[in-house]
Amino acid sequence: MKKIICIVGPTGVGKTKLSIALAKKYNGEIINADSTQVYKGLNIATAKIKEEEKEGIPHHLLDMKELNELYTVFDYQKDCRKKIEEIFSRGKTPILVGGTGLYIKAVLYNYELEETECISKYQEDTSTLYQHLLKIDPNTSIHPHNRKRIERALNYYHATGKCLSDQKKADTLLYPTIMLGLTMDRNLLYQCINKRVDQMVEEGLLEEAKKLYESKIQSKAVMTPIGYKELFPYFQKQESLDTCLDKIKQHSRNYAKRQYTWFRHQMDVNWLEVDIHHFDATIEKACQIIENR
């Protein structure tokens, strides 16, 4: 089967479990599609797969970079496409797993990127940057609070002299791909996310976050994931632990909502309602979709 399987969805919904099952069934190798899991030392808050969970399945693009290294969507596009070709050359099935939508779209679609466009070099606040963007691209559809995309649009303009909104829409798949999305009732999902955060604390989240805090590294790698920076006020004795953990849960819930919105508008995803008590049924549904395509 020379097709890519792509599994998307928020944290705690079962992507890892499904990916292992499908890799076993379809002779697959798994490629990480989470922008934070490429970094070494970010394990618990990023829900990075544990060694024992891999069950012997090869995993790629994990733990590649140091915390002070810059790794952009341009880099990921290049690295991931190379891995896809390598996996195909072995007669195996590439399985992309993660929730970073822009990374996935940049790889699978005719998404043209400039090498310099993703490098952040701005000191101004987000509101000021957005006003700069409006001056050069009045037709931008980027949200005023989405700093990452604002910076990308400004970088694209400075690198090419063109507005990002004029860029050819990336809507053509470059590979035969089956997109699977895991979803569940919103209230149940939020309960799972809250429980997941509590579990992370039991697994050593505080210790991992404190190590990062004491390193004084405040790179994009450290400040982007949900689960580390929210605990820094606790280490500074400015907020209680409960307050910081509540922020992690709230930010995780908000992020899950944004992920669903993004994927529903940007990609043709086959959504599967997850039965957390009978996950084998979810696996079976995924196999039916794959085999009917």
ZAMI-550216 format. One record per residue (C-alpha): chain; x, y, z. Coordinates in steps of 0.001 Angstrom, whole numbers. Layout:
rec unit:A east:X north:Y up:Z
...
//
This chain:
rec unit:A east:0 north:0 up:0
rec unit:A east:1908 north:3036 up:-1239
rec unit:A east:-89 north:5566 up:713
rec unit:A east:574 north:7810 up:3664
rec unit:A east:-1613 north:7445 up:6731
rec unit:A east:-1953 north:10652 up:8743
rec unit:A east:-3466 north:10680 up:12245
rec unit:A east:-4454 north:14032 up:13752
rec unit:A east:-6249 north:15246 up:16856
rec unit:A east:-5585 north:16872 up:20221
rec unit:A east:-3630 north:15432 up:23135
rec unit:A east:-5192 north:12593 up:25102
rec unit:A east:-7502 north:11397 up:22340
rec unit:A east:-5623 north:8196 up:21421
rec unit:A east:-3370 north:9083 up:18463
rec unit:A east:-405 north:7124 up:19813
rec unit:A east:-2429 north:3986 up:20486
rec unit:A east:-4021 north:4088 up:17036
rec unit:A east:-715 north:4731 up:15302
rec unit:A east:932 north:1667 up:16853
rec unit:A east:-2005 north:-549 up:15899
rec unit:A east:-2000 north:692 up:12298
rec unit:A east:1780 north:419 up:12011
rec unit:A east:1563 north:-3241 up:13001
rec unit:A east:-1255 north:-3954 up:10572
rec unit:A east:81 north:-2032 up:7565
rec unit:A east:3849 north:-2525 up:7975
rec unit:A east:4301 north:1078 up:8974
rec unit:A east:6901 north:3421 up:10376
rec unit:A east:5804 north:6440 up:12378
rec unit:A east:6855 north:10041 up:11750
rec unit:A east:6345 north:12606 up:14484
rec unit:A east:4189 north:15565 up:13409
rec unit:A east:4353 north:17568 up:16630
rec unit:A east:6522 north:20684 up:16501
rec unit:A east:7637 north:20358 up:20139
rec unit:A east:8597 north:16691 up:20140
rec unit:A east:11547 north:17268 up:17814
rec unit:A east:13398 north:18684 up:20843
rec unit:A east:15427 north:16721 up:23365
rec unit:A east:14344 north:16989 up:27001
rec unit:A east:10721 north:17903 up:26339
rec unit:A east:9011 north:14643 up:27188
rec unit:A east:6172 north:14777 up:29681
rec unit:A east:4319 north:17984 up:28801
rec unit:A east:4592 north:17236 up:25077
rec unit:A east:3173 north:13702 up:25642
rec unit:A east:6132 north:12251 up:23752
rec unit:A east:5826 north:8516 up:23220
rec unit:A east:7793 north:6430 up:25732
rec unit:A east:10258 north:3833 up:24519
rec unit:A east:8177 north:943 up:25861
rec unit:A east:5097 north:2274 up:24063
rec unit:A east:6782 north:2055 up:20649
rec unit:A east:6510 north:-1759 up:20686
rec unit:A east:9418 north:-2060 up:18296
rec unit:A east:7895 north:245 up:15656
rec unit:A east:10482 north:2659 up:14149
rec unit:A east:9781 north:6300 up:15023
rec unit:A east:11290 north:9278 up:13233
rec unit:A east:11868 north:13029 up:13819
rec unit:A east:11869 north:12755 up:17610
rec unit:A east:14592 north:14182 up:19888
rec unit:A east:16497 north:15673 up:16963
rec unit:A east:17291 north:19150 up:18244
rec unit:A east:18729 north:20885 up:21303
rec unit:A east:16549 north:23357 up:23159
rec unit:A east:18490 north:26385 up:21942
rec unit:A east:18303 north:25378 up:18270
rec unit:A east:15797 north:26917 up:15887
rec unit:A east:13717 north:24410 up:13940
rec unit:A east:11157 north:25792 up:11525
rec unit:A east:8309 north:24470 up:9436
rec unit:A east:10679 north:24807 up:6459
rec unit:A east:13125 north:22438 up:8162
rec unit:A east:10357 north:20008 up:9030
rec unit:A east:8987 north:19993 up:5500
rec unit:A east:12406 north:19088 up:4127
rec unit:A east:13192 north:16451 up:6787
rec unit:A east:9768 north:14822 up:6748
rec unit:A east:9550 north:14512 up:2966
rec unit:A east:12963 north:12842 up:3005
rec unit:A east:11756 north:10360 up:5645
rec unit:A east:8611 north:9617 up:3653
rec unit:A east:10679 north:8704 up:584
rec unit:A east:13014 north:6564 up:2696
rec unit:A east:10108 north:4656 up:4217
rec unit:A east:8460 north:4136 up:825
rec unit:A east:11794 north:2861 up:-543
rec unit:A east:11743 north:141 up:2127
rec unit:A east:8307 north:-939 up:973
rec unit:A east:6713 north:297 up:4183
rec unit:A east:3900 north:2708 up:5064
rec unit:A east:4693 north:6199 up:6423
rec unit:A east:2338 north:7140 up:9276
rec unit:A east:2351 north:10810 up:10304
rec unit:A east:1091 north:11353 up:13843
rec unit:A east:609 north:14666 up:15606
rec unit:A east:-1354 north:17812 up:16100
rec unit:A east:753 north:20527 up:14456
rec unit:A east:-1439 north:21247 up:11464
rec unit:A east:909 north:23629 up:9651
rec unit:A east:3730 north:21069 up:9746
rec unit:A east:1470 north:18373 up:8318
rec unit:A east:62 north:20596 up:5576
rec unit:A east:3520 north:21856 up:4625
rec unit:A east:4631 north:18274 up:4029
rec unit:A east:1616 north:16744 up:2336
rec unit:A east:418 north:19640 up:163
rec unit:A east:2032 north:21844 up:-2483
rec unit:A east:3098 north:24250 up:205
rec unit:A east:5959 north:26489 up:-944
rec unit:A east:8116 north:27913 up:1815
rec unit:A east:11060 north:30280 up:1865
rec unit:A east:13935 north:29165 up:4081
rec unit:A east:14058 north:32533 up:5835
rec unit:A east:10353 north:33085 up:6240
rec unit:A east:9963 north:31268 up:9566
rec unit:A east:12826 north:32921 up:11435
rec unit:A east:11553 north:35181 up:14209
rec unit:A east:13546 north:38386 up:14636
rec unit:A east:10979 north:40867 up:15928
rec unit:A east:11066 north:42680 up:19247
rec unit:A east:7789 north:44611 up:18890
rec unit:A east:4605 north:43501 up:20613
rec unit:A east:2049 north:41515 up:18614
rec unit:A east:-329 north:44456 up:18124
rec unit:A east:2425 north:46582 up:16587
rec unit:A east:3522 north:43743 up:14307
rec unit:A east:-54 north:43279 up:13139
rec unit:A east:-281 north:46958 up:12180
rec unit:A east:2929 north:46566 up:10148
rec unit:A east:1358 north:43585 up:8401
rec unit:A east:-1819 north:45499 up:7571
rec unit:A east:223 north:48216 up:5872
rec unit:A east:1865 north:45756 up:3480
rec unit:A east:-1018 north:43289 up:3196
rec unit:A east:-4438 north:44872 up:3850
rec unit:A east:-6124 north:41665 up:2643
rec unit:A east:-4535 north:39426 up:5258
rec unit:A east:-6856 north:36952 up:6961
rec unit:A east:-4445 north:36324 up:9839
rec unit:A east:-5908 north:36852 up:13316
rec unit:A east:-4468 north:39930 up:15112
rec unit:A east:-3346 north:37760 up:18060
rec unit:A east:-1653 north:35001 up:16055
rec unit:A east:1935 north:36210 up:16415
rec unit:A east:3493 north:33149 up:14801
rec unit:A east:1555 north:33618 up:11555
rec unit:A east:2024 north:37408 up:11623
rec unit:A east:5797 north:36921 up:11844
rec unit:A east:5689 north:34340 up:9074
rec unit:A east:3768 north:36743 up:6804
rec unit:A east:6222 north:39570 up:7496
rec unit:A east:9213 north:37305 up:6877
rec unit:A east:7660 north:36066 up:3646
rec unit:A east:7167 north:39643 up:2457
rec unit:A east:10732 north:40685 up:3328
rec unit:A east:12158 north:37569 up:1641
rec unit:A east:10086 north:37700 up:-1547
rec unit:A east:8572 north:41181 up:-1820
rec unit:A east:5164 north:39506 up:-2088
rec unit:A east:2171 north:39301 up:229
rec unit:A east:1505 north:35926 up:1807
rec unit:A east:-2207 north:36335 up:1043
rec unit:A east:-1302 north:36338 up:-2673
rec unit:A east:522 north:33037 up:-2385
rec unit:A east:-969 north:30227 up:-4410
rec unit:A east:-3294 north:28231 up:-2218
rec unit:A east:-1733 north:24956 up:-1107
rec unit:A east:-4638 north:22644 up:-1803
rec unit:A east:-3079 north:19854 up:-3854
rec unit:A east:-1876 north:16705 up:-2117
rec unit:A east:1565 north:15577 up:-3228
rec unit:A east:1130 north:12002 up:-1991
rec unit:A east:-1772 north:9550 up:-1854
rec unit:A east:-2888 north:10188 up:1716
rec unit:A east:-5554 north:8912 up:4077
rec unit:A east:-6347 north:11496 up:6744
rec unit:A east:-7734 north:10147 up:10014
rec unit:A east:-8887 north:12445 up:12811
rec unit:A east:-9785 north:11350 up:16318
rec unit:A east:-12555 north:13176 up:18119
rec unit:A east:-14943 north:12709 up:21018
rec unit:A east:-17664 north:14526 up:22896
rec unit:A east:-16323 north:17938 up:23930
rec unit:A east:-17043 north:17480 up:27641
rec unit:A east:-15474 north:14031 up:27633
rec unit:A east:-12425 north:15359 up:25801
rec unit:A east:-11979 north:18109 up:28364
rec unit:A east:-12218 north:15545 up:31161
rec unit:A east:-9539 north:13470 up:29418
rec unit:A east:-7302 north:16518 up:29045
rec unit:A east:-7695 north:17439 up:32724
rec unit:A east:-6933 north:13863 up:33729
rec unit:A east:-3943 north:13811 up:31391
rec unit:A east:-2438 north:16859 up:33135
rec unit:A east:-2865 north:15224 up:36545
rec unit:A east:-1169 north:12111 up:35167
rec unit:A east:1711 north:14208 up:33840
rec unit:A east:2268 north:15580 up:37344
rec unit:A east:2450 north:12028 up:38669
rec unit:A east:4974 north:11160 up:35955
rec unit:A east:7303 north:14010 up:36938
rec unit:A east:6098 north:17127 up:35111
rec unit:A east:7157 north:19439 up:37950
rec unit:A east:10678 north:18056 up:37963
rec unit:A east:10973 north:18346 up:34182
rec unit:A east:9617 north:21911 up:34189
rec unit:A east:11866 north:22968 up:37083
rec unit:A east:14918 north:21683 up:35246
rec unit:A east:13953 north:23829 up:32260
rec unit:A east:13272 north:26822 up:34514
rec unit:A east:16649 north:26519 up:36195
rec unit:A east:18404 north:26207 up:32832
rec unit:A east:17236 north:29785 up:32112
rec unit:A east:16732 north:28791 up:28472
rec unit:A east:13735 north:30680 up:27133
rec unit:A east:13945 north:29659 up:23515
rec unit:A east:10993 north:28985 up:21242
rec unit:A east:11382 north:25289 up:22071
rec unit:A east:10814 north:25898 up:25783
rec unit:A east:8226 north:28670 up:25620
rec unit:A east:5956 north:27175 up:22945
rec unit:A east:4684 north:23924 up:24545
rec unit:A east:1823 north:24078 up:27025
rec unit:A east:2924 north:22746 up:30391
rec unit:A east:6281 north:24356 up:31133
rec unit:A east:6004 north:28141 up:31048
rec unit:A east:2730 north:27966 up:33004
rec unit:A east:4677 north:26491 up:35935
rec unit:A east:7398 north:29137 up:35983
rec unit:A east:5347 north:31505 up:38239
rec unit:A east:5097 north:28642 up:40756
rec unit:A east:8879 north:28260 up:40843
rec unit:A east:9118 north:32044 up:41249
rec unit:A east:6698 north:31809 up:44209
rec unit:A east:4308 north:34175 up:42447
rec unit:A east:1382 north:31741 up:42010
rec unit:A east:144 north:28583 up:43688
rec unit:A east:679 north:25172 up:42134
rec unit:A east:-3082 north:24677 up:41752
rec unit:A east:-3389 north:27967 up:39874
rec unit:A east:-572 north:27025 up:37487
rec unit:A east:-1985 north:23544 up:36868
rec unit:A east:-5415 north:25031 up:36188
rec unit:A east:-3786 north:27262 up:33561
rec unit:A east:-2188 north:24236 up:31890
rec unit:A east:-5570 north:22515 up:31740
rec unit:A east:-7316 north:25621 up:30425
rec unit:A east:-4664 north:26320 up:27797
rec unit:A east:-4727 north:22673 up:26718
rec unit:A east:-8506 north:22740 up:26326
rec unit:A east:-8334 north:25979 up:24345
rec unit:A east:-5614 north:24554 up:22118
rec unit:A east:-7647 north:21406 up:21443
rec unit:A east:-10537 north:23585 up:20293
rec unit:A east:-8251 north:25549 up:17949
rec unit:A east:-6796 north:22320 up:16565
rec unit:A east:-10229 north:20977 up:15655
rec unit:A east:-11178 north:24253 up:13982
rec unit:A east:-7952 north:24333 up:11971
rec unit:A east:-8152 north:20753 up:10733
rec unit:A east:-11831 north:21016 up:9830
rec unit:A east:-11136 north:24058 up:7651
rec unit:A east:-7757 north:23119 up:6199
rec unit:A east:-7850 north:19400 up:5405
rec unit:A east:-10165 north:16663 up:4218
rec unit:A east:-10130 north:14564 up:7396
rec unit:A east:-12073 north:11350 up:8064
rec unit:A east:-13224 north:11928 up:11631
rec unit:A east:-13597 north:8974 up:13988
rec unit:A east:-15581 north:9175 up:17211
rec unit:A east:-13356 north:7574 up:19839
rec unit:A east:-14799 north:5032 up:22241
rec unit:A east:-12291 north:5202 up:25085
rec unit:A east:-13782 north:2110 up:26728
rec unit:A east:-13676 north:40 up:23524
rec unit:A east:-10757 north:1470 up:21589
rec unit:A east:-10525 north:-1650 up:19422
rec unit:A east:-13737 north:-483 up:17765
rec unit:A east:-12041 north:2793 up:16848
rec unit:A east:-9099 north:882 up:15372
rec unit:A east:-11498 north:-1241 up:13327
rec unit:A east:-13248 north:1846 up:11951
rec unit:A east:-9891 north:3308 up:10949
rec unit:A east:-8951 north:95 up:9132
rec unit:A east:-12270 north:127 up:7258
rec unit:A east:-11594 north:3653 up:6006
rec unit:A east:-8048 north:2761 up:4952
rec unit:A east:-9081 north:-375 up:3118
rec unit:A east:-11993 north:1296 up:1331
rec unit:A east:-9762 north:3988 up:-132
//
